[in-house]
Amino acid sequence: MGIVVLLLILALVFGGIGLFVEGLKWLLIIGLVLLVVGAFTGYRGRGARV
């Protein structure tokens, strides 16, 4: 019974870590897209004013 509880706890911990890493990966992708879009619109806006 103790082994079953230990395996369940380990599965929850590793599952939580995996979910956290997956969320960080998506945040990185979204952040990079926003950075590229912001840099492009800033460069375009600066060039249009001059």
N, C-alpha and C positions, 0 to 999 in steps of 0.2 A: 504493500500500500504506500509505503514511503517513497518507493521508486517512482510510482505513478504520479504522486504529488510533485516530486522533484522534476519529472519530465514535463508536467503541465506548467510549472513555474518557468522552467527553461524555455519552453515553447512560447509563453507569453512575453518573456523578456526579449528573446531574439526576434519575435514577431513585431514587438514594439520598436526595437532598434531598426528593423527593416523598413517599417512604415515611416519612421522618422527620417531615415536616409532617403527614401523615395520622395518624401515631401521636400527635403532640402534640394534634391535634384530638380524638381519642378520649379521651386523658387529661384534656383540659379538660372534655369532656362528663361523664365519670365523676366527676371532682372536683366539678363543679357539682351533680350528683345527690346525691353524698355530703354536700355542704354543706347542701343543702335538707333532706335526710332528718335529718341531725344537728341542724339548727336546729329542725325540727318536733318531733323527739322530746325535745329539751332543753326547749323551750317547754312541751310537753305534760306532761313530768315535773315541771317546776317548778310548774306550775299545779295539778297533782294533789296535791302535798304541802301546799300552803297551805290 
